[in-house]
Protein backbone atom coordinates (compact mmCIF):
# COMPACT_ATOMS: atom_id res chain seq x y z
CA UNK A 1 0.00 0.00 0.00
CA UNK A 2 2.87 2.36 0.73
CA UNK A 3 4.11 2.08 -2.85
CA UNK A 4 0.70 2.81 -4.31
CA UNK A 5 0.11 5.81 -2.07
CA UNK A 6 3.58 7.07 -2.80
CA UNK A 7 2.57 7.42 -6.44
CA UNK A 8 0.38 10.33 -5.35
CA UNK A 9 3.47 12.48 -5.03
CA UNK A 10 4.24 11.89 -8.71
CA UNK A 11 1.13 13.67 -9.93
CA UNK A 12 -1.64 11.03 -9.91
CA UNK A 13 -4.08 10.67 -7.05
CA UNK A 14 -4.53 7.15 -5.67
CA UNK A 15 -7.24 5.46 -3.62
CA UNK A 16 -6.99 2.25 -1.63
CA UNK A 17 -9.19 0.60 0.94
CA UNK A 18 -7.99 -1.36 3.93
CA UNK A 19 -9.13 -2.74 7.27
CA UNK A 20 -7.84 -1.24 10.51
CA UNK A 21 -8.30 -2.19 14.15
CA UNK A 22 -9.19 0.28 16.87
CA UNK A 23 -7.55 -0.02 20.31
CA UNK A 24 -10.72 -1.78 21.45
CA UNK A 25 -10.16 -4.44 18.79
CA UNK A 26 -13.08 -3.29 16.61
CA UNK A 27 -12.46 -3.70 12.89
CA UNK A 28 -13.19 -0.71 10.61
CA UNK A 29 -12.95 -0.26 6.83
CA UNK A 30 -11.11 2.88 5.78
CA UNK A 31 -10.75 4.41 2.32
CA UNK A 32 -7.44 6.25 1.97
CA UNK A 33 -6.96 8.84 -0.76
CA UNK A 34 -3.51 10.18 -1.67
CA UNK A 35 -3.29 13.48 -3.54
CA UNK A 36 -0.23 15.42 -4.72
CA UNK A 37 0.33 18.56 -2.66
CA UNK A 38 2.95 21.14 -1.71
CA UNK A 39 4.00 21.61 1.92
CA UNK A 40 6.64 24.20 2.87
CA UNK A 41 7.57 24.48 -0.82
CA UNK A 42 8.30 20.76 -1.02
CA UNK A 43 6.40 18.06 -2.88
CA UNK A 44 4.17 16.17 -0.48
CA UNK A 45 1.25 13.80 -0.36
CA UNK A 46 -2.06 14.75 1.23
CA UNK A 47 -3.75 11.73 2.80
CA UNK A 48 -7.52 11.76 3.26
CA UNK A 49 -8.99 8.98 5.40
CA UNK A 50 -12.68 8.17 5.12
CA UNK A 51 -14.38 5.60 7.35
CA UNK A 52 -16.58 3.54 5.00
CA UNK A 53 -17.54 0.79 7.46
CA UNK A 54 -21.20 1.69 7.59
CA UNK A 55 -21.36 2.02 3.81
CA UNK A 56 -19.91 -1.46 3.39
CA UNK A 57 -22.40 -2.85 5.90
CA UNK A 58 -25.26 -1.14 4.10
CA UNK A 59 -24.06 -2.54 0.77
CA UNK A 60 -23.97 -6.06 2.21
CA UNK A 61 -27.47 -5.76 3.69
CA UNK A 62 -28.90 -4.27 0.50
CA UNK A 63 -27.31 -7.01 -1.55
CA UNK A 64 -28.91 -9.63 0.69
CA UNK A 65 -32.33 -8.00 0.38
CA UNK A 66 -31.95 -7.79 -3.40
CA UNK A 67 -31.12 -11.47 -3.56
CA UNK A 68 -34.06 -12.48 -1.38
CA UNK A 69 -36.45 -10.44 -3.53
CA UNK A 70 -35.04 -11.96 -6.71
CA UNK A 71 -35.19 -15.51 -5.30
CA UNK A 72 -38.86 -15.00 -4.40
CA UNK A 73 -39.67 -13.84 -7.91
CA UNK A 74 -37.77 -16.73 -9.45
CA UNK A 75 -39.45 -19.51 -7.45
CA UNK A 76 -42.34 -20.13 -9.85
CA UNK A 77 -40.20 -19.90 -12.95
CA UNK A 78 -37.51 -22.17 -11.55
CA UNK A 79 -40.12 -24.80 -10.63
CA UNK A 80 -41.43 -24.61 -14.21
CA UNK A 81 -37.95 -25.11 -15.68
CA UNK A 82 -37.15 -28.04 -13.40
CA UNK A 83 -40.47 -29.70 -14.26
CA UNK A 84 -39.54 -29.42 -17.94
CA UNK A 85 -36.19 -31.08 -17.27
CA UNK A 86 -37.74 -33.81 -15.10
CA UNK A 87 -40.30 -34.49 -17.82
CA UNK A 88 -37.49 -35.03 -20.33
CA UNK A 89 -35.46 -37.21 -17.95
CA UNK A 90 -38.38 -39.39 -16.86
CA UNK A 91 -39.88 -39.58 -20.34
CA UNK A 92 -36.71 -40.64 -22.12
CA UNK A 93 -35.88 -43.12 -19.35
CA UNK A 94 -39.25 -44.87 -19.81
CA UNK A 95 -38.91 -44.85 -23.59
CA UNK A 96 -35.53 -46.57 -23.26
CA UNK A 97 -37.03 -49.06 -20.81
CA UNK A 98 -39.71 -50.05 -23.35
CA UNK A 99 -37.20 -50.98 -26.06
CA UNK A 100 -34.07 -52.37 -24.33
CA UNK A 101 -33.16 -54.42 -27.41
CA UNK A 102 -32.95 -51.35 -29.68
CA UNK A 103 -29.40 -49.96 -29.12
CA UNK A 104 -29.93 -46.88 -31.29
CA UNK A 105 -33.13 -45.92 -29.45
CA UNK A 106 -31.56 -46.50 -26.04
CA UNK A 107 -28.47 -44.48 -26.97
CA UNK A 108 -30.63 -41.56 -28.17
CA UNK A 109 -32.68 -41.61 -24.96
CA UNK A 110 -29.60 -41.77 -22.73
CA UNK A 111 -28.04 -38.82 -24.53
CA UNK A 112 -31.19 -36.74 -24.06
CA UNK A 113 -31.31 -37.69 -20.38
CA UNK A 114 -27.70 -36.54 -19.99
CA UNK A 115 -28.50 -33.22 -21.71
CA UNK A 116 -31.48 -32.56 -19.43
CA UNK A 117 -29.39 -33.51 -16.41
CA UNK A 118 -26.66 -31.07 -17.45
CA UNK A 119 -29.21 -28.27 -17.82
CA UNK A 120 -30.61 -29.00 -14.36
CA UNK A 121 -27.09 -29.05 -12.90
CA UNK A 122 -26.26 -25.71 -14.54
CA UNK A 123 -29.42 -24.13 -13.15
CA UNK A 124 -28.69 -25.48 -9.66
CA UNK A 125 -25.15 -24.13 -9.84
CA UNK A 126 -26.49 -20.72 -10.85
CA UNK A 127 -28.84 -20.69 -7.87
CA UNK A 128 -26.08 -21.68 -5.46
CA UNK A 129 -23.74 -19.06 -6.87
CA UNK A 130 -26.48 -16.46 -6.56
CA UNK A 131 -27.16 -17.27 -2.90
CA UNK A 132 -23.69 -17.82 -1.47
CA UNK A 133 -20.70 -15.58 -0.92
CA UNK A 134 -17.11 -16.16 -2.01
CA UNK A 135 -14.00 -14.24 -1.01
CA UNK A 136 -13.40 -11.42 -3.49
CA UNK A 137 -9.96 -12.78 -4.40
CA UNK A 138 -11.17 -16.31 -5.20
CA UNK A 139 -10.65 -16.43 -8.95
CA UNK A 140 -10.29 -19.20 -11.48
CA UNK A 141 -10.15 -19.73 -15.23
CA UNK A 142 -13.78 -19.38 -16.32
CA UNK A 143 -15.22 -20.74 -19.57
CA UNK A 144 -17.35 -17.77 -20.55
CA UNK A 145 -19.56 -19.38 -23.21
CA UNK A 146 -21.32 -21.82 -20.82
CA UNK A 147 -21.66 -19.06 -18.21
CA UNK A 148 -23.36 -16.72 -20.68
CA UNK A 149 -25.42 -19.47 -22.31
CA UNK A 150 -26.79 -20.69 -18.97
CA UNK A 151 -28.17 -17.21 -18.27
CA UNK A 152 -31.00 -17.92 -20.72
CA UNK A 153 -32.60 -20.38 -18.31
CA UNK A 154 -31.70 -18.37 -15.23
CA UNK A 155 -33.07 -15.05 -16.57
CA UNK A 156 -36.26 -16.44 -18.08
CA UNK A 157 -38.35 -16.16 -14.87
CA UNK A 158 -37.08 -12.62 -14.22
CA UNK A 159 -37.89 -11.04 -17.58
CA UNK A 160 -41.19 -9.47 -18.55
CA UNK A 161 -43.34 -11.20 -21.14
CA UNK A 162 -42.63 -8.51 -23.75
CA UNK A 163 -38.83 -8.87 -23.58
CA UNK A 164 -37.12 -11.08 -26.14
CA UNK A 165 -33.82 -12.49 -24.81
CA UNK A 166 -31.14 -13.13 -27.44
CA UNK A 167 -27.92 -14.94 -26.46
CA UNK A 168 -25.13 -14.63 -29.02
CA UNK A 169 -21.90 -16.59 -28.64
CA UNK A 170 -19.31 -15.30 -31.09
CA UNK A 171 -16.31 -16.98 -29.45
CA UNK A 172 -17.24 -20.28 -27.83
CA UNK A 173 -13.66 -20.82 -26.62
CA UNK A 174 -13.30 -17.53 -24.70
CA UNK A 175 -11.82 -17.88 -21.20
CA UNK A 176 -10.88 -15.33 -18.53
CA UNK A 177 -9.55 -15.36 -14.98
CA UNK A 178 -12.37 -14.11 -12.75
CA UNK A 179 -14.53 -14.85 -9.75
CA UNK A 180 -17.38 -16.79 -11.44
CA UNK A 181 -19.92 -15.86 -8.77
CA UNK A 182 -19.20 -12.14 -9.01
CA UNK A 183 -19.08 -12.24 -12.82
CA UNK A 184 -22.40 -14.06 -12.94
CA UNK A 185 -23.91 -11.47 -10.61
CA UNK A 186 -22.45 -8.61 -12.67
CA UNK A 187 -24.05 -9.83 -15.90
CA UNK A 188 -27.31 -10.45 -14.06
CA UNK A 189 -27.29 -6.89 -12.72
CA UNK A 190 -26.78 -5.49 -16.23
CA UNK A 191 -29.55 -7.69 -17.61
CA UNK A 192 -32.01 -6.61 -14.90
CA UNK A 193 -31.14 -2.95 -15.50
CA UNK A 194 -31.81 -3.52 -19.19
CA UNK A 195 -35.16 -5.09 -18.32
CA UNK A 196 -36.11 -2.08 -16.19
CA UNK A 197 -35.14 0.26 -19.04
CA UNK A 198 -37.71 -1.46 -21.32
CA UNK A 199 -41.03 -1.34 -19.44
CA UNK A 200 -42.90 -1.69 -22.75
CA UNK A 201 -40.77 -4.61 -23.93
CA UNK A 202 -38.01 -4.95 -26.50
CA UNK A 203 -34.97 -7.03 -27.32
CA UNK A 204 -32.33 -7.80 -24.68
CA UNK A 205 -29.10 -9.13 -26.21
CA UNK A 206 -26.24 -10.70 -24.28
CA UNK A 207 -23.28 -11.28 -26.59
CA UNK A 208 -19.87 -12.86 -26.05
CA UNK A 209 -16.90 -12.31 -28.32
CA UNK A 210 -13.17 -11.67 -28.14
CA UNK A 211 -11.02 -9.12 -29.91
CA UNK A 212 -7.91 -6.98 -29.69
CA UNK A 213 -9.17 -3.57 -28.49
CA UNK A 214 -8.18 -0.48 -30.42
CA UNK A 215 -5.77 2.21 -29.21
CA UNK A 216 -8.67 4.30 -27.94
CA UNK A 217 -9.62 1.62 -25.42
CA UNK A 218 -6.12 1.43 -23.95
CA UNK A 219 -5.98 5.22 -24.00
CA UNK A 220 -9.06 5.32 -21.78
CA UNK A 221 -7.71 2.52 -19.56
CA UNK A 222 -3.99 3.14 -19.46
CA UNK A 223 -3.34 0.74 -16.57
CA UNK A 224 -4.67 -2.32 -18.42
CA UNK A 225 -2.37 -4.87 -20.00
CA UNK A 226 -2.28 -4.88 -23.79
CA UNK A 227 -3.52 -8.00 -25.51
CA UNK A 228 -6.67 -9.83 -26.52
CA UNK A 229 -9.82 -9.34 -24.43
CA UNK A 230 -13.01 -11.34 -24.03
CA UNK A 231 -16.00 -8.98 -24.22
CA UNK A 232 -19.46 -9.58 -22.75
CA UNK A 233 -22.01 -7.05 -24.03
CA UNK A 234 -25.48 -6.44 -22.63
CA UNK A 235 -27.54 -4.50 -25.17
CA UNK A 236 -31.05 -3.13 -24.66
CA UNK A 237 -33.54 -1.04 -26.63
CA UNK A 238 -34.65 1.05 -23.67
CA UNK A 239 -34.59 4.68 -22.75
CA UNK A 240 -30.79 4.92 -22.52
CA UNK A 241 -28.71 6.77 -19.95
CA UNK A 242 -28.97 10.58 -19.97
CA UNK A 243 -25.69 12.21 -20.92
CA UNK A 244 -25.82 14.43 -17.84
CA UNK A 245 -25.41 11.45 -15.48
CA UNK A 246 -23.18 9.13 -17.50
CA UNK A 247 -20.11 10.08 -15.49
CA UNK A 248 -21.90 9.22 -12.24
CA UNK A 249 -23.47 5.85 -12.99
CA UNK A 250 -20.51 3.92 -11.52
CA UNK A 251 -20.75 5.69 -8.16
CA UNK A 252 -22.06 3.59 -5.25
CA UNK A 253 -25.69 4.35 -4.31
CA UNK A 254 -26.24 6.54 -7.38
CA UNK A 255 -29.43 5.52 -9.20
CA UNK A 256 -31.89 7.04 -11.64
CA UNK A 257 -34.67 4.66 -10.56
CA UNK A 258 -37.62 5.66 -8.44
CA UNK A 259 -37.31 5.37 -4.63
CA UNK A 260 -37.68 1.77 -3.55
CA UNK A 261 -36.84 0.37 -7.00
CA UNK A 262 -33.08 0.53 -6.96
CA UNK A 263 -30.17 0.81 -4.52
CA UNK A 264 -27.54 2.18 -6.89
CA UNK A 265 -25.21 -0.74 -6.11
CA UNK A 266 -25.69 -2.78 -9.29
CA UNK A 267 -23.31 -0.90 -11.57
CA UNK A 268 -20.90 -0.32 -8.69
CA UNK A 269 -20.65 -4.10 -8.31
CA UNK A 270 -20.18 -4.54 -12.07
CA UNK A 271 -17.37 -1.98 -12.04
CA UNK A 272 -15.65 -3.69 -9.11
CA UNK A 273 -15.96 -7.14 -10.68
CA UNK A 274 -14.32 -5.99 -13.92
CA UNK A 275 -11.50 -4.28 -12.05
CA UNK A 276 -10.88 -7.28 -9.81
CA UNK A 277 -10.50 -9.43 -12.94
CA UNK A 278 -7.97 -7.01 -14.46
CA UNK A 279 -10.45 -5.62 -16.96
CA UNK A 280 -12.84 -2.72 -17.45
CA UNK A 281 -16.49 -1.96 -18.08
CA UNK A 282 -17.78 0.67 -20.51
CA UNK A 283 -21.15 2.11 -21.50
CA UNK A 284 -22.19 3.59 -24.84
CA UNK A 285 -25.39 4.37 -26.67
CA UNK A 286 -27.02 1.50 -28.50
CA UNK A 287 -27.37 1.08 -32.26
CA UNK A 288 -29.08 4.07 -33.94
CA UNK A 289 -28.91 5.88 -30.61
CA UNK A 290 -31.52 3.59 -29.02
CA UNK A 291 -30.93 2.03 -25.64
CA UNK A 292 -27.55 1.26 -24.11
CA UNK A 293 -24.64 -1.11 -24.53
CA UNK A 294 -22.69 -2.15 -21.43
CA UNK A 295 -19.46 -4.00 -22.20
CA UNK A 296 -17.37 -6.00 -19.72
CA UNK A 297 -13.81 -6.40 -21.05
CA UNK A 298 -11.74 -9.21 -19.47
CA UNK A 299 -8.17 -10.23 -20.44
CA UNK A 300 -8.45 -13.43 -22.48
CA UNK A 301 -6.50 -16.49 -21.32
CA UNK A 302 -6.01 -19.97 -22.82
CA UNK A 303 -8.37 -22.77 -21.82
CA UNK A 304 -7.02 -25.01 -19.04
CA UNK A 305 -5.46 -28.31 -20.05
CA UNK A 306 -7.90 -31.18 -20.47
CA UNK A 307 -7.88 -33.94 -17.88
CA UNK A 308 -6.88 -37.48 -18.80
CA UNK A 309 -9.50 -40.05 -19.74
CA UNK A 310 -10.92 -42.83 -17.58
CA UNK A 311 -8.91 -45.36 -19.57
CA UNK A 312 -5.73 -44.19 -17.85
CA UNK A 313 -7.05 -45.74 -14.63
CA UNK A 314 -6.03 -45.08 -11.07
CA UNK A 315 -3.42 -47.80 -10.69
CA UNK A 316 -0.89 -47.46 -7.90
CA UNK A 317 1.47 -49.86 -9.57
CA UNK A 318 1.64 -52.07 -12.64
CA UNK A 319 -0.97 -54.58 -11.44
CA UNK A 320 -2.48 -52.92 -8.40
CA UNK A 321 -5.57 -50.70 -8.36
CA UNK A 322 -6.60 -48.18 -5.71
CA UNK A 323 -8.69 -49.46 -2.80
CA UNK A 324 -11.48 -46.97 -2.11
CA UNK A 325 -13.92 -46.78 0.81
CA UNK A 326 -17.09 -45.19 -0.65
CA UNK A 327 -19.55 -43.62 1.80
CA UNK A 328 -22.96 -42.22 0.74
CA UNK A 329 -26.46 -42.68 2.13
CA UNK A 330 -28.15 -42.26 -1.27
CA UNK A 331 -28.27 -45.65 -3.00
CA UNK A 332 -28.40 -44.35 -6.58
CA UNK A 333 -25.51 -41.91 -6.04
CA UNK A 334 -23.43 -44.57 -4.34
CA UNK A 335 -24.06 -47.03 -7.17
CA UNK A 336 -23.10 -44.45 -9.80
CA UNK A 337 -19.86 -43.49 -8.03
CA UNK A 338 -18.95 -47.15 -7.46
CA UNK A 339 -19.41 -48.00 -11.15
CA UNK A 340 -17.31 -45.00 -12.23
CA UNK A 341 -14.50 -45.92 -9.82
CA UNK A 342 -14.57 -49.59 -10.79
CA UNK A 343 -14.43 -48.63 -14.48
CA UNK A 344 -11.23 -46.75 -13.64
CA UNK A 345 -9.71 -49.87 -12.05
CA UNK A 346 -10.49 -49.28 -8.37
CA UNK A 347 -11.58 -51.82 -5.79
CA UNK A 348 -14.55 -50.29 -3.97
CA UNK A 349 -16.01 -51.05 -0.54
CA UNK A 350 -19.37 -49.41 0.13
CA UNK A 351 -20.84 -47.91 3.32
CA UNK A 352 -24.20 -46.19 3.84
CA UNK A 353 -23.10 -43.63 6.45
CA UNK A 354 -20.23 -42.65 8.74
CA UNK A 355 -20.80 -45.31 11.40
CA UNK A 356 -21.13 -48.02 8.76
CA UNK A 357 -17.90 -46.74 7.18
CA UNK A 358 -16.02 -47.15 10.48
CA UNK A 359 -17.25 -50.76 10.68
CA UNK A 360 -16.12 -51.46 7.10
CA UNK A 361 -12.77 -49.83 7.90
CA UNK A 362 -12.17 -52.06 10.92
CA UNK A 363 -13.33 -55.19 9.06
CA UNK A 364 -10.77 -54.52 6.30
CA UNK A 365 -8.00 -53.53 8.68
CA UNK A 366 -7.89 -50.01 7.29
CA UNK A 367 -6.35 -51.19 4.01
CA UNK A 368 -7.69 -48.32 1.92
CA UNK A 369 -5.81 -45.86 -0.25
CA UNK A 370 -8.52 -43.20 -0.03
CA UNK A 371 -12.05 -42.48 1.15
CA UNK A 372 -14.74 -40.92 -1.04
CA UNK A 373 -17.49 -39.61 1.22
CA UNK A 374 -20.71 -37.63 1.04
CA UNK A 375 -20.98 -34.74 3.49
CA UNK A 376 -24.59 -34.85 4.67
CA UNK A 377 -25.47 -38.27 6.09
CA UNK A 378 -27.52 -39.56 9.04
CA UNK A 379 -25.91 -40.79 12.27
CA UNK A 380 -22.42 -39.51 11.31
CA UNK A 381 -21.70 -36.96 8.57
CA UNK A 382 -18.63 -36.75 6.38
CA UNK A 383 -16.75 -34.25 8.51
CA UNK A 384 -17.28 -36.30 11.68
CA UNK A 385 -16.19 -39.41 9.79
CA UNK A 386 -12.97 -37.74 8.63
CA UNK A 387 -12.10 -36.84 12.22
CA UNK A 388 -12.72 -40.38 13.40
CA UNK A 389 -10.65 -41.84 10.57
CA UNK A 390 -7.83 -39.36 11.23
CA UNK A 391 -7.38 -40.99 14.64
CA UNK A 392 -6.88 -44.33 12.90
CA UNK A 393 -4.72 -43.01 10.04
CA UNK A 394 -3.65 -39.32 10.12
CA UNK A 395 -2.29 -39.57 6.54
CA UNK A 396 -5.48 -40.93 4.99
CA UNK A 397 -6.65 -39.14 1.83
CA UNK A 398 -10.33 -38.15 1.72
CA UNK A 399 -12.42 -36.76 -1.14
CA UNK A 400 -15.65 -35.07 0.00
CA UNK A 401 -18.67 -34.97 -2.33
CA UNK A 402 -21.22 -32.31 -1.46
CA UNK A 403 -24.07 -30.37 -2.99
CA UNK A 404 -23.35 -27.31 -0.86
CA UNK A 405 -20.89 -26.26 1.83
CA UNK A 406 -20.46 -22.94 3.61
CA UNK A 407 -17.06 -21.25 3.60
CA UNK A 408 -16.48 -22.20 7.23
CA UNK A 409 -17.35 -25.84 6.61
CA UNK A 410 -15.26 -25.99 3.43
CA UNK A 411 -12.26 -24.50 5.23
CA UNK A 412 -12.62 -27.05 8.03
CA UNK A 413 -12.93 -29.91 5.53
CA UNK A 414 -9.75 -29.03 3.64
CA UNK A 415 -7.62 -27.68 6.51
CA UNK A 416 -5.63 -30.91 6.70
CA UNK A 417 -3.42 -32.06 3.79
CA UNK A 418 -4.90 -34.89 1.76
CA UNK A 419 -8.44 -33.44 1.79
CA UNK A 420 -10.36 -32.29 -1.30
CA UNK A 421 -13.91 -31.18 -2.12
CA UNK A 422 -15.91 -31.82 -5.30
CA UNK A 423 -19.33 -30.30 -5.81
CA UNK A 424 -22.26 -32.47 -6.86
CA UNK A 425 -23.39 -33.26 -9.47
CA UNK A 426 -20.06 -34.60 -10.68
CA UNK A 427 -19.37 -36.15 -14.08
CA UNK A 428 -17.34 -39.40 -14.26
CA UNK A 429 -14.25 -37.72 -15.76
CA UNK A 430 -14.30 -35.00 -13.09
CA UNK A 431 -14.66 -37.60 -10.32
CA UNK A 432 -11.76 -39.70 -11.58
CA UNK A 433 -9.60 -36.63 -12.11
CA UNK A 434 -10.21 -35.58 -8.49
CA UNK A 435 -9.40 -39.05 -7.11
CA UNK A 436 -6.28 -39.33 -9.26
CA UNK A 437 -5.07 -35.92 -8.06
CA UNK A 438 -5.76 -36.89 -4.45
CA UNK A 439 -3.76 -40.11 -4.74
CA UNK A 440 -0.88 -38.26 -6.42
CA UNK A 441 -0.44 -35.83 -3.49
N, C-alpha and C positions, 0 to 999 in steps of 0.2 A: 504494500500500500504506500509505503514511503516513496518508492520510485515513481508511482503514478502521480501522487500529489506533487512531487517535486517538478513534474512537467509543467505545473501551473506557472512556475517562474519563467518558463521559456516562451510564454505568450498565449498558451491555450488553457482555458479553464478545464478542470477535471472534477468529476463527481464519483464518489465511491460510497458504498454502504457497508456498515460493519456492526457487529454486536459488541456491546460493552457491558461491564458489570459494575453496579454501584457498590459502595462499601457494605451495604446491607446484603449483597449477593443477588439482588434483583437484576435480571437481564433486560437491557434496553437496546432498541435498534436506532442507530444514528446515521444520518446522511451527512457526509462531509464534502463540502465544496471547496476547491482550491482555485483562487483567482490571482492573476498577476497583479502586483501592486508595487508602489514605491514607498519606502520608509526611510526617513533621514537620508534621502537622495541615493538610496541603494535599492537594487532590485529585491523584492520580497514577495512572499506568498501570503495572501489573506485567506485564512481558513474560516469557513462558516459551518457551524455544526447545527443540525436540525434534528430534533428527536421525532422520529417517524413511527414510534412503537404503536401508538393508537391507530395510526393510519393502516399499518400492516395488520393489526388485529381486525379492524373494520373490513379490510379487503378479504381476509380469511372468512369472516362471518358472512359477508355478502356473497362470496363464492359458494359457500355451503347452501345458503338459501336459494341461490340461482339453480344449483344442482338439484335440490329437493323439488323445486317447482318444475324443472324440466323432467325429472324422473316421473312425477305425478302425471304429467301430460303424455308421457311416452307409454304409460302402462298398457292402455288399450291397444295401441299400435303394435307394441312389442308382442303382446299376446297373439295378435292376428298373424304376425310374421312367423312366430314359433309354430302356430297351428298349421300354417302352410308347409313349413319344413317337416313337421311330424306327419302330415298327410302324405308327403312324398316318401318319407322313410318307411312308414308303415305300409303304404300302398305297394311300393316296389318290392318290399320284403315278402308280402303275400303273393305277389305275382311270380316271384322267383320260386316260392314254395310250391306253387301249383304245377310248375314245369321243371322239376329238378333234373330231368334227362335232356333238357335243351340247353347246352353250354352257352350258346350265343345269347339266348334270352336271359339266362342267369347272370352272365357277365354284364349285360346292359343294365339290368336291375341293380346289381351291386355297385356299378359305377355311379348311377344316379343316387343311390343311398349315400355313397361317400361324398358326392357333391352337396347334398342337402345337409349332411353332417358338418361339412366344412363351413357352410353358410351359418349354421346355428352356432358353431364354435366361434366364428368371427364376430357374430352379434353379441355373444356372451362376453368375449374379450373386450369389446367396445364398452359394454355396460360396466364391467369391472374397472376399466381404465377411467371411465367417467366418474366413478364413485370413490375411487381410492386416491391417495396422495403418494407421490414419489419424491425423493430428494431432488432438488433442482439440478444437481450436477450428475444425476444418474442418466447417462446417455448411452446410446448404442447405435450400431449401423442399422438404419431403418429402410426397409423396402417400401418406397413411397407409393407405388402403383396399387398394391393390395390395400394400403391404408386409405387411399383416396377412394378406391372402388367400393370398399366396405361402407363408406359413408352413405351410399345410396339407400341401403336398408336402414341404417341408423337414423337418417334424417327424415325418412318417409313419414313417420308419425308426427313430426314436428312442423311440417310444412303445410301451408294452407292448400285447399283444394285447387285454387286457381294458379298455383305455382308449378311450373314444369321444370323438374330437375334434370340437368344434362351433365353426365360425367364423361370427360374426354381425357383419355390417356394417350399422350403423344409419345412418351418415352416409358415403356413398360419396364425398363431395366434401371430406372433412376434410383439411386440410393443416397442417403445423407446421414451424417452423425447428429442425432438429436435425441431428446427425451420424447419417446413416442406418446406418452400420456399428454404432455403439454402441447405437443404438435397437434394431436387429435383435437384437443380442446380449443386450440387456436383456430383451426379450420372451422370447427363447429361454431365458434363465436362469430366468425366472418359470415358463415352461411345464415345464421339466425339474424344478424344485422341486415343481410340482404333481404331476407324474408320480410322483416319489419319495414324495409324501404319500399316494398311492393304490396301495399294493402289491397290493391285491386287485381293482384296476380301479375304474372309475367314469367320470363325464363330466368332460372338460376343456373349458371354454368360453373362447374368446378373442373378446372383443367390442369393437367400435369405435363410438363415438358422439361427439357434441359437445353441450355444454350450457353455460349460465351457472351456475357454482357458487353455492351459497347463502352466506349471511353466515358460517356456521360454518366453511366451508372457508377463507375469507380471514382469519378470526380465527385459525385454526391456522397459516396461512402468511401472516403480515402483510407480508412483503417482496414478495409476488407482485403483479404488475399485475392490476388488475381487468379483466374482460372475458370473452369466450367461450373455453372450453377444449375441446380434443379430448381424449377419455378412452379409453385402452386398458385394458380389464379382463381379468385372467386369473383365472378362477374354477374352483376344484376342489371335489371332494366328499371330501377326505381327512380326516386327523386334526386339522387346524387347528393354530394356533400357541398354545401355552400362554400364558395371561395373564401369568404370572410373567416371561416372557422377551420380551414384545412390545416393550418399550422398548429392547431390546438387539439386535434382529435386523438393524438397519442398521449395526452396528459391524463394521469389517473383522476377518476371521478368526473371528467368532463363528458357531458352527453348532450345531445340535441333532442333526446326523447322526452316525452311528457313525464312529470313526476310520477314515480311508482312503476314506470315501464323500462327503466334502465338505470344502472349504477355507474356507468362510465368506466367500468373496469375491463370490459371486453377487449377493446383495442389496445389498452395498456398491457394486457396479458399477451396479446399477439406480438406486440413490439418486443416484450421481454423474451418470449420464446425464440423469436428470430435471432435476437442478439446472443442469447445463450448458446445457440447452435452455430455461431460464427457467421450469421447471415444478416439480412435486412428485410424490412417490409416497406412497400411503397403503395401509394394510392394515386390513381389517375381517373379521369373521366372515361366513361364507357364509350363504345363505338357510337359515332354520330352524336356525341355529346350526351347520350342517354345513360343514366345510371352511373355505376362506379365499378372500377376494377381494383381489387386489392391483391397484391402479389407478394408472396413469401419467397424470398430467394435464399437458398441453402447451398453451401459448397458441396458439389457432387463428389462422391467417393466411389471406389469400385465395390462390387458386390462381394460379400464374404465368401471364402472358399467353401465349396460344397463338402458335406460330410461323406464319409465312406459308405458303401452299401452294406446291407445285412449279410451279404455273402462273405464278407471279410471275417465274420464271426467274432467271438469274444474269447478265443482261446488264450490260456495262460502259458501254454507250452505247445509242443508239436501235436500231442495227442490228448491234451487235457483241457476240458472246458471249465468255465467259471461255475461255481456252486452258489446259487442265489436263494436266499430266504425271502419269499414274496408274501407280503402281508397286506390284505385288503378285505374289508367286510362285505363289499359288493361282489356277488358271485360273477356277474357278467364281466366286470372290469378285471377281476382277478384272472378269469379264464383268458381274456384277451391278452393281458400282459404276459401270462405264462406261455401262451402260444408264440408270441413275438420273441420272447427270450429263448425258448427252446429252438425256434427256427434259426437263431443266431448261435446255437451250439451250447447253450447253458443247461445245467442240471438244476431244476427248480423244485423247491419244497414250499408248499403252500400253507398259509395260516390265515384264520379269519379275523383275528384281532391281535392286540398286543400280548395279552395273557397266553393265547394259543401259540403265538410266535415264540415266547419264552419256553414253552413246553417242547416245541419242535426243536429249538436250539439245544436244549439239554439232551433230548433224545439222540440228536446227531453229534453230540459232543462239541458243538460249536464249530464244526468244520464247514464254514461258509466263507466265501470270498467277499460277499457284499450282501446287504439287505436292501430290498426295494419295498418301501412301506407307504401306505396311505397315511394322511395326517389325521383325519377325523374318523374315529372308530369307537365303538362302545367298549366299556370296561377299561381299556387302556389305549390312549391315542398314540400317534406316531412319535411325538416328542417324549412322552413318558417312556415309551419302548426304547428309544435311543439312549436315554439315561440309564435304564436298566441294563441294556446290552453293553454300555460303556464300562460298567463295573465288571463284566465278564471278559471283555476284550476292548481296551481303550483305543486300539488302532483299527477297529472295524470301520469299513466304509459303508455309508448309508445314503441311499437316494430317496428323497421324500417326493411323493406325488400328491399334489393338492390342487383343489379348485380355487382356493383363495387363502391368502395368509397376510396378516397385518405386517407392517414393517418390524414391529417389536418381535412378533413370533418368528418371522423370517430370519432376523438377526440372531435370535436364540438358536434356531435350527442349524444355521451354518457357522456358528461361532467356532466350532471345533474343526480342525482339518479333517478331510475325508467325509465331508457332508455337502450334499448338493440338493437343490430344489428344482423340480420340473412342474410346470403348470399343466393341469388337465384342461381340455383333452389333449392327449399327446399321440402323435403319429408314430408308427413303428420305427421309422428311421431315426426320429428324434429321440425316442426311448433308448434305442441301442447306442446311439451316439453318446448319450448322457452316461450310460452304464460303462461304455468303453473308456470315456474320459475319467470316470471315477476310479476304475481299476488301474488306470495308467498313472495316477497320482502317487 
